[in-house]
Amino acid sequence: MEIPSAFNSGLQGLQNAQAKADQAASDIVASTTLPAEQQTSSATIGEVNTEVTNPNNNQEIPDLNQAIVNLKVAEFQAKASVEVIKSADDSLGTLLDVTA
């Protein structure tokens, strides 16, 4: 059984946090932008469009609240991974100081 180093674990955690943040950011954009057909068929100037339609008939809109929570989770995961890397760096520095 191979035990991964703390540096590798921290780096892997940072990469996972970045992937989660990227996905959350794209979900936020998807849930806050109008589809192209709605942008082109908007009401004329001075009129109010009161038509209620499903913006994406075939696609599911990501939940904005969940996307924001996922973005915050990714932030905390990245902070924790940075702390793991700092601890590994401190431990390695201490080991080098003891052996030198």
CYANA upper distance limits for C-alpha pairs under 8 A (distance plus 0.5 A):
  4 PRO  CA      8 ASN  CA      6.91
  4 PRO  CA      9 SER  CA      7.13
  5 SER  CA      9 SER  CA      6.80
  6 ALA  CA     10 GLY  CA      6.55
  6 ALA  CA     84 VAL  CA      7.15
  6 ALA  CA     85 ILE  CA      7.12
  6 ALA  CA     88 ALA  CA      6.15
  7 PHE  CA     11 LEU  CA      6.59
  7 PHE  CA     84 VAL  CA      7.88
  7 PHE  CA     85 ILE  CA      5.89
  7 PHE  CA     88 ALA  CA      6.67
  7 PHE  CA     89 ASP  CA      8.37
  8 ASN  CA     12 GLN  CA      6.48
  9 SER  CA     13 GLY  CA      6.60
  9 SER  CA     81 SER  CA      8.24
  9 SER  CA     84 VAL  CA      8.29
 10 GLY  CA     14 LEU  CA      6.74
 10 GLY  CA     81 SER  CA      5.07
 10 GLY  CA     82 VAL  CA      6.98
 10 GLY  CA     83 GLU  CA      8.47
 10 GLY  CA     84 VAL  CA      5.95
 10 GLY  CA     85 ILE  CA      5.77
 11 LEU  CA     15 GLN  CA      6.75
 11 LEU  CA     81 SER  CA      7.49
 11 LEU  CA     85 ILE  CA      7.97
 12 GLN  CA     16 ASN  CA      6.68
 13 GLY  CA     17 ALA  CA      6.59
 13 GLY  CA     77 GLN  CA      7.38
 13 GLY  CA     78 ALA  CA      7.22
 13 GLY  CA     81 SER  CA      5.90
 14 LEU  CA     18 GLN  CA      6.65
 14 LEU  CA     77 GLN  CA      7.75
 14 LEU  CA     78 ALA  CA      5.65
 14 LEU  CA     81 SER  CA      6.26
 14 LEU  CA     82 VAL  CA      7.92
 15 GLN  CA     19 ALA  CA      6.76
 16 ASN  CA     20 LYS  CA      6.65
 17 ALA  CA     21 ALA  CA      6.54
 17 ALA  CA     74 ALA  CA      5.16
 17 ALA  CA     75 GLU  CA      7.47
 17 ALA  CA     77 GLN  CA      6.25
 17 ALA  CA     78 ALA  CA      5.94
 18 GLN  CA     22 ASP  CA      6.57
 18 GLN  CA     74 ALA  CA      7.50
 18 GLN  CA     78 ALA  CA      8.12
 19 ALA  CA     23 GLN  CA      6.74
 20 LYS  CA     24 ALA  CA      6.62
 20 LYS  CA     70 ASN  CA      7.55
 20 LYS  CA     71 LEU  CA      7.55
 20 LYS  CA     74 ALA  CA      6.32
 21 ALA  CA     25 ALA  CA      6.51
 21 ALA  CA     70 ASN  CA      7.65
 21 ALA  CA     71 LEU  CA      5.65
 21 ALA  CA     74 ALA  CA      6.00
 21 ALA  CA     75 GLU  CA      8.04
 22 ASP  CA     26 SER  CA      6.76
 23 GLN  CA     27 ASP  CA      6.68
 24 ALA  CA     28 ILE  CA      6.66
 24 ALA  CA     67 ALA  CA      5.37
 24 ALA  CA     68 ILE  CA      7.33
 24 ALA  CA     70 ASN  CA      6.42
 24 ALA  CA     71 LEU  CA      5.94
 25 ALA  CA     29 VAL  CA      6.80
 25 ALA  CA     67 ALA  CA      7.78
 25 ALA  CA     71 LEU  CA      7.63
 26 SER  CA     30 ALA  CA      6.57
 27 ASP  CA     31 SER  CA      6.60
 27 ASP  CA     62 PRO  CA      6.17
 27 ASP  CA     63 ASP  CA      8.13
 27 ASP  CA     64 LEU  CA      7.70
 27 ASP  CA     67 ALA  CA      6.51
 28 ILE  CA     32 THR  CA      6.70
 28 ILE  CA     62 PRO  CA      7.99
 28 ILE  CA     64 LEU  CA      6.26
 28 ILE  CA     67 ALA  CA      6.46
 28 ILE  CA     68 ILE  CA      7.74
 29 VAL  CA     33 THR  CA      6.55
 30 ALA  CA     61 ILE  CA      7.46
 30 ALA  CA     62 PRO  CA      7.40
 31 SER  CA     61 ILE  CA      6.27
 31 SER  CA     62 PRO  CA      6.19
 31 SER  CA     63 ASP  CA      7.36
 31 SER  CA     64 LEU  CA      6.54
 32 THR  CA     64 LEU  CA      8.34
 34 LEU  CA     38 GLN  CA      6.69
 34 LEU  CA     39 GLN  CA      6.82
 34 LEU  CA     55 PRO  CA      7.66
 35 PRO  CA     39 GLN  CA      6.94
 35 PRO  CA     55 PRO  CA      7.15
 35 PRO  CA     56 ASN  CA      7.80
 36 ALA  CA     40 THR  CA      6.85
 37 GLU  CA     41 SER  CA      6.65
 38 GLN  CA     42 SER  CA      6.64
 38 GLN  CA     55 PRO  CA      7.84
 42 SER  CA     49 ASN  CA      7.66
 43 ALA  CA     47 GLU  CA      6.33
 43 ALA  CA     48 VAL  CA      6.82
 43 ALA  CA     49 ASN  CA      5.95
 56 ASN  CA     60 GLU  CA      7.32
 56 ASN  CA     61 ILE  CA      7.73
 62 PRO  CA     66 GLN  CA      8.50
 62 PRO  CA     67 ALA  CA      7.88
 63 ASP  CA     67 ALA  CA      6.73
 64 LEU  CA     68 ILE  CA      6.77
 65 ASN  CA     69 VAL  CA      6.80
 66 GLN  CA     70 ASN  CA      6.59
 67 ALA  CA     71 LEU  CA      6.69
 68 ILE  CA     72 LYS  CA      6.84
 69 VAL  CA     73 VAL  CA      6.67
 70 ASN  CA     74 ALA  CA      6.65
 71 LEU  CA     75 GLU  CA      6.85
 72 LYS  CA     76 PHE  CA      6.92
 73 VAL  CA     77 GLN  CA      6.60
 74 ALA  CA     78 ALA  CA      6.59
 75 GLU  CA     79 LYS  CA      6.78
 76 PHE  CA     80 ALA  CA      6.62
 77 GLN  CA     81 SER  CA      6.63
 78 ALA  CA     82 VAL  CA      6.70
 79 LYS  CA     83 GLU  CA      6.87
 80 ALA  CA     84 VAL  CA      6.85
 81 SER  CA     85 ILE  CA      6.82
 82 VAL  CA     86 LYS  CA      6.66
 83 GLU  CA     87 SER  CA      6.59
 84 VAL  CA     88 ALA  CA      6.67
 85 ILE  CA     89 ASP  CA      6.61
 86 LYS  CA     90 ASP  CA      6.65
 87 SER  CA     91 SER  CA      6.59
 88 ALA  CA     92 LEU  CA      6.59
 89 ASP  CA     93 GLY  CA      6.57
 90 ASP  CA     94 THR  CA      6.63
 91 SER  CA     95 LEU  CA      6.67
 92 LEU  CA     96 LEU  CA      6.64
 93 GLY  CA     97 ASP  CA      6.64
 94 THR  CA     98 VAL  CA      6.68
 95 LEU  CA     99 THR  CA      6.73
 96 LEU  CA    100 ALA  CA      6.42
